[in-house]
Amino acid sequence: MSVPVLTFFNNKGGVGKTSLAYHLAWMLNDLGHRVLACDLDPQANLTAAFLDEERLEGLWDETNAVSASRNTIFQCVKPLIGVGDLHLPYLQSILWQLDFGQNDLRLIPGDLALAEFEDTLSDEWPKAMGSTSLHRSFRILTAFSAIMQQGAAEMNASIILADVGPNLGAINRSALIASDYVVVPLGADLFSLRGLQNLGPTLERWREDWQRRRDNWSEWQRKQDNKNVPNFPLPKGGMKPIGYIMQQHGVRLERPVKAYDKWVNRMPEEYARNLLGNGTGPYAATPEKDNENSLAILKHYRSLIPMAQEKRKPIFHLTTADGAFGSHAAAVNDARQDFKVLAKKIVERIGIKKV
């Protein structure tokens, strides 16, 4: 049985995808879940949030015979660019003092070199609808799924969180094929609204196209009859949207709040229309009133963000020793409560249990 994969996705950049993946990975771990985070963004920002530069340099050093084989997502898929098979991942422990059998948090690191895999994925997509030699095409298209599921099995994870880049390219298509659930982070602007309008039809098309390829794979396997054909599980490519998360806007460049509200208040309708196919409504008037699809409206935590980045920890783990006292300490408590409520809501919608 596969482990559920949740991906934070919007083809609009700057909406907080990576920050959400990072903080929810920590909060789910705090709540007792065993979490595998996977960085499928060639910018590798999630990896940089978890690991310091010294540790990253060692992982990316291809002169190290051991680390160059399977320490990052690119090192795992790199043999597929040639004639080899994928490598299974070596997971990076984020918790240094593990209590085995309890919660756990590990990472499949990203890699700037992952961009090299984009052309290979693009080439194999149409070939998966062919009638001969389908094994290689499907092995490549499902590589992310195979790597994440193997990593999750190794650590007995209850959930996989994936971070992707802000685009609709071949890497993200394969990442979404591997995903069971999707959360859409949104900013308070026209670009996020436009992103929703692109996202819904794209996910629908990817689901349908992937199902046609799954059908073609099944038919091809049936025709092989008694031949010794390698087999491996294919992800279902569910990509089910379970809600959106608004990043709270504020006054910026002396623009009034109303300048943002006109975009924010259109998000419930655009999400329902484009992600859920609800073309008739009724629609919630604001995200605050959208109990069905709005997962959270997160505050801008302002100075806590650079403080947390410097300490390389989530903002709700900051302490007075880190400089979080006075109003900062109160904000840390607020953040802890905000992410706890959000994490519990996501767990409920996905239906995962602690393992």
GINORNOR-V292711 format. One record per residue. N is the residue number from 0. RES is the residue in one small letter. SS is DSSP state (hx for helix, st for strand, lp for the rest). OMEGA is omega in degrees with one decimal (999 if undefined). BURIAL is + if it has 24 or more other ideal C-beta (glycine too) atoms within 12 Angstrom, else -. Layout:
BEGIN
N/RES/SS/OMEGA/BURIAL ; N/RES/SS/OMEGA/BURIAL
END
This chain:
BEGIN
0/m/lp/-176.2/- ; 1/s/lp/177.8/+ ; 2/v/lp/-177.9/+ ; 3/p/lp/179.0/+ ; 4/v/st/177.7/+ ; 5/l/st/-178.7/+ ; 6/t/st/176.1/+ ; 7/f/st/-167.7/+ ; 8/f/lp/168.0/+ ; 9/n/lp/-179.8/+ ; 10/n/lp/169.8/+ ; 11/k/lp/178.4/+ ; 12/g/lp/175.3/- ; 13/g/lp/-179.0/- ; 14/v/lp/172.6/+ ; 15/g/lp/-179.2/+ ; 16/k/hx/-174.8/+ ; 17/t/hx/179.0/+ ; 18/s/hx/177.8/+ ; 19/l/hx/-179.8/+ ; 20/a/hx/-179.1/+ ; 21/y/hx/-175.8/+ ; 22/h/hx/178.6/+ ; 23/l/hx/175.0/+ ; 24/a/hx/179.1/+ ; 25/w/hx/-177.0/+ ; 26/m/hx/177.0/+ ; 27/l/hx/175.2/+ ; 28/n/hx/178.0/+ ; 29/d/hx/-178.9/+ ; 30/l/lp/173.6/+ ; 31/g/lp/179.8/+ ; 32/h/lp/174.9/+ ; 33/r/st/-166.7/+ ; 34/v/st/170.2/+ ; 35/l/st/174.9/+ ; 36/a/st/-179.2/+ ; 37/c/st/-177.9/+ ; 38/d/st/180.0/+ ; 39/l/lp/176.4/+ ; 40/d/lp/178.9/+ ; 41/p/lp/175.1/+ ; 42/q/lp/173.5/+ ; 43/a/lp/-179.0/+ ; 44/n/hx/178.0/+ ; 45/l/hx/178.4/+ ; 46/t/hx/179.3/+ ; 47/a/hx/177.3/+ ; 48/a/hx/-177.4/+ ; 49/f/hx/-168.3/+ ; 50/l/lp/177.3/+ ; 51/d/lp/-172.6/- ; 52/e/hx/179.5/- ; 53/e/hx/-179.8/- ; 54/r/hx/179.2/- ; 55/l/hx/-178.4/+ ; 56/e/hx/178.3/- ; 57/g/hx/-179.6/- ; 58/l/hx/-175.4/+ ; 59/w/hx/-176.8/+ ; 60/d/lp/-176.6/- ; 61/e/lp/174.0/- ; 62/t/lp/176.9/- ; 63/n/lp/-172.8/- ; 64/a/lp/-178.5/- ; 65/v/lp/-174.4/- ; 66/s/hx/-175.8/- ; 67/a/hx/-172.8/- ; 68/s/hx/-173.4/- ; 69/r/hx/-178.8/+ ; 70/n/lp/179.4/+ ; 71/t/st/-179.4/+ ; 72/i/hx/179.3/+ ; 73/f/hx/178.8/+ ; 74/q/hx/179.4/+ ; 75/c/hx/-177.2/+ ; 76/v/hx/-174.2/+ ; 77/k/hx/179.0/+ ; 78/p/hx/-179.4/+ ; 79/l/hx/176.7/+ ; 80/i/hx/174.2/+ ; 81/g/lp/-177.8/- ; 82/v/lp/-177.5/- ; 83/g/lp/177.0/- ; 84/d/lp/-177.5/- ; 85/l/lp/174.6/+ ; 86/h/lp/176.5/+ ; 87/l/lp/-168.5/+ ; 88/p/lp/167.0/+ ; 89/y/lp/-172.7/+ ; 90/l/lp/177.1/+ ; 91/q/st/177.9/+ ; 92/s/st/177.5/+ ; 93/i/lp/177.2/+ ; 94/l/lp/-174.7/+ ; 95/w/lp/179.6/- ; 96/q/lp/-175.0/- ; 97/l/lp/170.8/- ; 98/d/lp/-172.4/- ; 99/f/lp/-176.8/- ; 100/g/lp/177.5/- ; 101/q/lp/-178.4/- ; 102/n/lp/-176.8/+ ; 103/d/st/178.2/+ ; 104/l/st/179.8/+ ; 105/r/st/-172.0/+ ; 106/l/st/162.7/+ ; 107/i/st/-172.3/+ ; 108/p/st/173.5/+ ; 109/g/lp/-174.1/+ ; 110/d/lp/178.7/+ ; 111/l/hx/-179.7/- ; 112/a/hx/-178.6/+ ; 113/l/hx/178.7/+ ; 114/a/hx/179.3/+ ; 115/e/hx/-177.1/- ; 116/f/hx/-174.3/+ ; 117/e/hx/-177.5/+ ; 118/d/hx/179.1/- ; 119/t/hx/178.0/+ ; 120/l/hx/179.7/+ ; 121/s/hx/-178.2/- ; 122/d/hx/-173.2/- ; 123/e/hx/-177.3/+ ; 124/w/hx/178.0/+ ; 125/p/hx/-179.1/- ; 126/k/hx/-179.8/+ ; 127/a/lp/175.6/+ ; 128/m/lp/179.2/- ; 129/g/lp/-176.6/- ; 130/s/lp/179.9/- ; 131/t/lp/172.9/- ; 132/s/lp/-178.3/- ; 133/l/hx/-174.1/+ ; 134/h/hx/-177.0/+ ; 135/r/hx/-178.6/+ ; 136/s/hx/-178.1/+ ; 137/f/hx/176.7/+ ; 138/r/hx/179.7/+ ; 139/i/hx/-176.0/+ ; 140/l/hx/-179.2/+ ; 141/t/lp/-176.6/+ ; 142/a/hx/-178.9/+ ; 143/f/hx/179.6/+ ; 144/s/hx/-177.7/+ ; 145/a/hx/-178.1/+ ; 146/i/hx/-179.2/+ ; 147/m/hx/-178.4/+ ; 148/q/hx/177.3/+ ; 149/q/hx/177.7/+ ; 150/g/hx/179.9/+ ; 151/a/hx/178.8/+ ; 152/a/hx/-178.9/- ; 153/e/hx/-177.6/- ; 154/m/hx/-179.2/+ ; 155/n/lp/-177.3/- ; 156/a/lp/175.1/+ ; 157/s/lp/179.2/+ ; 158/i/st/174.2/+ ; 159/i/st/174.6/+ ; 160/l/st/-178.4/+ ; 161/a/st/175.1/+ ; 162/d/st/-178.1/+ ; 163/v/lp/179.4/+ ; 164/g/lp/-177.5/+ ; 165/p/lp/178.1/+ ; 166/n/lp/-178.8/+ ; 167/l/lp/-177.0/+ ; 168/g/lp/-173.5/+ ; 169/a/hx/177.8/+ ; 170/i/hx/-179.7/+ ; 171/n/hx/177.1/+ ; 172/r/hx/178.8/+ ; 173/s/hx/176.3/+ ; 174/a/hx/-178.9/+ ; 175/l/hx/174.1/+ ; 176/i/hx/-179.4/+ ; 177/a/lp/-172.1/+ ; 178/s/lp/174.6/+ ; 179/d/lp/-174.3/+ ; 180/y/st/-180.0/+ ; 181/v/st/169.8/+ ; 182/v/st/-176.5/+ ; 183/v/st/173.2/+ ; 184/p/st/-177.0/+ ; 185/l/st/170.0/+ ; 186/g/lp/-176.2/+ ; 187/a/lp/-177.6/+ ; 188/d/lp/-179.7/+ ; 189/l/hx/-175.8/- ; 190/f/hx/175.9/- ; 191/s/hx/177.3/+ ; 192/l/hx/178.0/+ ; 193/r/hx/178.0/- ; 194/g/hx/177.3/+ ; 195/l/hx/-178.7/+ ; 196/q/hx/176.2/+ ; 197/n/hx/-169.2/+ ; 198/l/hx/-176.4/+ ; 199/g/hx/179.1/+ ; 200/p/hx/-179.7/- ; 201/t/hx/179.4/+ ; 202/l/hx/179.3/+ ; 203/e/hx/-180.0/- ; 204/r/hx/179.7/- ; 205/w/hx/178.1/+ ; 206/r/hx/-177.4/+ ; 207/e/hx/-179.4/- ; 208/d/hx/-179.9/+ ; 209/w/hx/178.7/+ ; 210/q/hx/176.3/- ; 211/r/hx/179.0/- ; 212/r/hx/175.2/+ ; 213/r/hx/177.9/+ ; 214/d/hx/179.4/- ; 215/n/hx/177.2/+ ; 216/w/hx/-179.7/+ ; 217/s/hx/-179.9/- ; 218/e/hx/179.2/- ; 219/w/hx/178.5/+ ; 220/q/hx/-179.7/- ; 221/r/hx/-177.8/- ; 222/k/hx/179.9/- ; 223/q/hx/175.7/- ; 224/d/lp/-173.4/- ; 225/n/lp/-179.1/- ; 226/k/lp/-178.5/- ; 227/n/lp/-176.2/- ; 228/v/lp/177.2/- ; 229/p/lp/-178.8/- ; 230/n/lp/175.9/- ; 231/f/lp/-176.8/+ ; 232/p/lp/175.0/- ; 233/l/lp/174.8/+ ; 234/p/lp/-178.8/+ ; 235/k/lp/-179.2/- ; 236/g/lp/-176.7/+ ; 237/g/lp/178.4/+ ; 238/m/lp/-175.9/+ ; 239/k/st/176.4/+ ; 240/p/st/179.1/+ ; 241/i/st/175.0/+ ; 242/g/st/178.0/+ ; 243/y/st/178.5/+ ; 244/i/st/178.9/+ ; 245/m/st/169.2/+ ; 246/q/st/-174.7/+ ; 247/q/lp/179.5/+ ; 248/h/lp/176.0/+ ; 249/g/lp/177.0/- ; 250/v/lp/-178.0/- ; 251/r/st/-179.3/- ; 252/l/lp/177.3/- ; 253/e/lp/175.5/- ; 254/r/st/-179.7/- ; 255/p/lp/-179.3/- ; 256/v/lp/-178.7/- ; 257/k/hx/179.6/- ; 258/a/hx/177.3/- ; 259/y/hx/-176.4/+ ; 260/d/hx/-176.5/- ; 261/k/hx/175.7/- ; 262/w/hx/-177.4/+ ; 263/v/hx/-173.6/+ ; 264/n/lp/175.2/+ ; 265/r/lp/-176.4/+ ; 266/m/hx/-179.2/+ ; 267/p/hx/-179.2/+ ; 268/e/hx/-178.5/+ ; 269/e/hx/178.0/+ ; 270/y/hx/-178.2/+ ; 271/a/hx/-179.1/+ ; 272/r/hx/-168.7/- ; 273/n/hx/-178.9/+ ; 274/l/hx/-175.4/+ ; 275/l/hx/179.3/+ ; 276/g/lp/178.7/- ; 277/n/lp/-175.9/- ; 278/g/lp/-175.1/- ; 279/t/lp/-178.6/- ; 280/g/lp/5.0/- ; 281/p/lp/-177.9/- ; 282/y/lp/176.3/+ ; 283/a/lp/-177.4/+ ; 284/a/lp/-179.2/- ; 285/t/lp/174.6/- ; 286/p/hx/179.4/+ ; 287/e/hx/-178.6/- ; 288/k/hx/-176.3/- ; 289/d/lp/-176.6/+ ; 290/n/lp/-176.1/- ; 291/e/lp/-171.2/- ; 292/n/lp/179.7/+ ; 293/s/st/-179.7/+ ; 294/l/st/-178.0/+ ; 295/a/st/167.8/+ ; 296/i/st/-172.2/+ ; 297/l/st/178.3/+ ; 298/k/lp/168.8/+ ; 299/h/lp/-172.7/+ ; 300/y/lp/168.8/+ ; 301/r/lp/-170.8/- ; 302/s/hx/177.2/- ; 303/l/hx/-176.6/+ ; 304/i/hx/178.0/+ ; 305/p/hx/177.8/- ; 306/m/hx/179.8/+ ; 307/a/hx/179.2/+ ; 308/q/hx/179.8/+ ; 309/e/hx/-179.0/- ; 310/k/hx/-179.5/- ; 311/r/lp/177.2/+ ; 312/k/lp/176.5/+ ; 313/p/lp/-174.9/+ ; 314/i/hx/-178.8/+ ; 315/f/hx/173.2/+ ; 316/h/hx/179.6/+ ; 317/l/lp/-179.4/+ ; 318/t/lp/177.0/- ; 319/t/hx/178.0/- ; 320/a/hx/177.5/- ; 321/d/hx/-177.8/+ ; 322/g/lp/-178.6/- ; 323/a/lp/175.7/+ ; 324/f/lp/-177.6/- ; 325/g/lp/-179.3/- ; 326/s/hx/177.8/- ; 327/h/hx/-180.0/+ ; 328/a/hx/177.5/- ; 329/a/hx/179.7/- ; 330/a/hx/176.5/+ ; 331/v/hx/178.2/+ ; 332/n/hx/177.2/- ; 333/d/hx/-179.6/+ ; 334/a/hx/179.4/+ ; 335/r/hx/-179.7/+ ; 336/q/hx/179.8/- ; 337/d/hx/-177.0/+ ; 338/f/hx/176.7/+ ; 339/k/hx/178.3/+ ; 340/v/hx/-179.8/- ; 341/l/hx/-178.7/+ ; 342/a/hx/179.8/+ ; 343/k/hx/178.1/- ; 344/k/hx/178.6/+ ; 345/i/hx/178.3/+ ; 346/v/hx/-179.8/+ ; 347/e/hx/-177.4/- ; 348/r/hx/178.8/+ ; 349/i/hx/178.9/+ ; 350/g/lp/178.9/- ; 351/i/lp/177.5/+ ; 352/k/lp/176.2/- ; 353/k/lp/179.5/- ; 354/v/lp/999/-
END
